């Protein structure tokens, strides 16, 4: 089927990158790196349980207040959750 005159559109730059194998591999590498960094940070936080309940509670409180006063209470934690969901 022939195209009507004037409808020859080039795909956007984002579409061209996504359609290439290099673009897909880059997205996969970035999302994998994000999940690896989360895994290391999560492991570090869980290791605090061996230093006693007080240390673990302080870490849990820090997770909720990190970024204040720039970000409100628990906002940084929600940003991390959203980034991880998008990375998956």
C-alpha positions as CSV (number, residue, x, y, z in Angstrom):
1,X,0.0,0.0,0.0
2,X,1.4,3.3,-1.0
3,X,1.8,6.2,1.4
4,X,0.1,9.5,0.8
5,X,2.5,12.3,-0.3
6,X,3.9,14.2,2.6
7,X,3.5,11.4,5.2
8,X,7.1,10.3,5.1
9,X,8.1,10.8,8.7
10,X,11.4,9.9,10.3
11,X,11.2,8.1,13.6
12,X,12.2,10.2,16.6
13,X,15.7,9.9,18.0
14,X,14.5,8.1,21.1
15,X,12.7,5.6,18.9
16,X,15.8,5.0,16.8
17,X,17.9,4.4,19.9
18,X,15.3,2.1,21.5
19,X,15.0,0.1,18.2
20,X,18.8,-0.5,18.1
21,X,20.4,-3.4,19.9
22,X,22.9,-1.0,21.5
23,X,20.1,1.1,23.0
24,X,18.4,-1.9,24.5
25,X,21.6,-3.2,25.9
26,X,22.3,0.2,27.5
27,X,18.9,0.3,29.1
28,X,19.5,-3.2,30.4
29,X,22.9,-2.3,31.8
30,X,21.6,0.8,33.6
31,X,18.7,-1.0,35.1
32,X,20.9,-3.8,36.2
33,X,23.4,-1.4,37.8
34,X,20.6,0.3,39.7
35,X,19.4,-3.0,41.1
36,X,23.0,-4.0,42.0
37,X,23.5,-0.8,43.9
38,X,20.2,-1.4,45.7
39,X,21.3,-4.9,46.6
40,X,24.6,-3.7,48.1
41,X,22.8,-0.9,50.1
42,X,20.1,-3.3,51.3
43,X,22.8,-5.9,52.3
44,X,24.7,-3.1,54.2
45,X,21.5,-2.1,56.0
46,X,20.6,-5.7,56.9
47,X,24.1,-6.3,58.4
48,X,23.3,-3.7,61.0
49,X,21.1,-6.2,62.8
50,X,24.3,-7.9,64.1
51,X,25.2,-4.7,66.0
52,X,22.1,-4.7,68.1
53,X,18.5,-3.5,67.9
54,X,19.4,0.1,68.7
55,X,21.7,0.3,65.7
56,X,19.1,-1.3,63.4
57,X,16.4,1.1,64.7
58,X,18.7,4.1,64.1
59,X,19.3,2.9,60.5
60,X,15.5,2.4,60.0
61,X,14.9,5.9,61.3
62,X,17.6,7.3,59.0
63,X,16.0,5.7,56.0
64,X,12.8,7.7,56.7
65,X,14.6,11.0,57.3
66,X,17.3,10.9,54.7
67,X,17.1,14.0,52.5
68,X,15.4,16.2,55.0
69,X,14.7,19.2,54.9
70,X,15.0,19.1,51.1
71,X,12.6,16.2,50.8
72,X,9.8,15.5,53.3
73,X,9.6,12.6,55.7
74,X,9.8,9.3,53.8
75,X,9.9,10.9,50.3
76,X,13.4,9.7,49.5
77,X,12.3,6.2,50.4
78,X,9.3,6.5,48.0
79,X,11.6,7.8,45.3
80,X,13.9,4.8,45.7
81,X,10.9,2.5,45.5
82,X,9.6,4.1,42.3
83,X,13.0,4.0,40.7
84,X,13.3,0.3,41.5
85,X,9.9,-0.5,40.0
86,X,10.8,1.4,36.8
87,X,14.2,-0.4,36.7
88,X,12.4,-3.7,36.7
